[in-house]
Amino acid sequence: MPTSSQAFVTPAVLRWARDRARTTPEVVAKKIGTKPESVTSWESGESRPTFRQAEQLAKKLYVPFAYLFLPAPPTEDIPLADFRTIGNERFQPSLALMDLLNDVLAKHTWYREFVQSEGQSEHAFVGSFSIDDDVDTIASDIATTLGITDGLRESCVNWEQFLSKLIDQAQTNGIIVMRSGTVGGNPHRPIRAEEFRGFAISDVLAPLIFINSTDFKAAQIFTLAHELSHVWLGTSGISNENLGEPDPSDLEHKCDAIAAELLTPTQSFLERWGQFKQNISQLAQYFRVSTLVILRRGRDLDKLTQQQFEERFEVEKRKYRKRAQEGGHFYRTLLARNSALFTSAVVSAVTEGRELYREAAQLLNVKVETIPKIADFLENRPTGE
């Protein structure tokens, strides 16, 4: 191959990019139409790809083309605090998670500037409590602020409706709630519930919550409550709550406890525990949470021993499987992914001539020609949708 047609990529950077994408030489080779041996040879420095192949590599591995020519792999820091742990070890973030975070943070920056220009006052509930404050007090304040009552719960016919109402209540109070199972709406770039379930940005002007919608509905409800706890505590970060962990001292466990109290208030829970004779499925249906949350509450309120909890928890845990929740109605999915609050702000900025259509399309991860259709849907959608 003539030297002029070779791309002098850095082998170590190419290996880093592939590892970062969590893929194999075989998969990469198939995507760019070459042999696995060629990819391996490029990574070892024995041979070099053509410029065309290098461009394809950058595209398929989701890195800027120029990255492949850096002298060494770049250092990438997670832009939010990472609360996800197994024991004392942190999870290594996937490329999908990193790209998702960067996408959402760009949207958050835009929205913060937008509401600031609109004269938005600070939300008093953001950071209004500390980790040392009482769980019941924090949960009660969240419930009062968002109007979460037994009446609201009983008015919902299923978990989906309850989740939708909770999100509406949050957004009415100025909290952006985004819910998606993909990066930027790209169905070929899913995000796994096993990696993370949600994250929160505790900003006094523009608080934001992201929920991984590949999780089952009842789990998404708990994630929302967990991230609301982060907002009230003023702590931004990525979460992967673990209901099976009994230690309440850590920040994540504190947020779990607040979320459990918010969704299953102690007095109401104890009354219904006896009423339903420990039927955890009926309790889960009433409170619109998962049976895992019911078991956690039963243990925490001394209705189950630790051994009973562990045995039943493992049984219930095996029943749940990851299910993708996206699809169906395009505009409703788009509003869930970007939040109705954020989407309305972007469309408003375009309509008023304060934002270009091209920039709005990038913010919402859609084509330019879709913006007027989104505006029409927002204007004519049924009340409460």
Secondary structure by P-SEA (a helix, b strand, c coil): ccccccccccaaaaaaaaaaacccaaaaaaaacccaaaaaaaaaccccccaaaaaaaaaaacccccccccccbbbbccccccccccccccccccaaaaaaaaaaaaaaaaaaaaaaaaccccccccccccccccaaaaaaaaaaaacccaaaaaacccaaaaaaaaaaaaaaabbbbbbbccccccccbbbbcccccbbbbbcccbbbbbbcccccaaaaaaaaaaaaaaaaacccccccccccccccccaaaaaaaaaaaaaccaaaaaaaaaaaccaaaaaaaaacccaaaaaaaaaaaccccaaaaaaaaaaaaaabbbbbcccccaaaaaaaaacaaaaaaaaaaaaaccccaaaaaaaacccccaaaaaaaaaacccccc
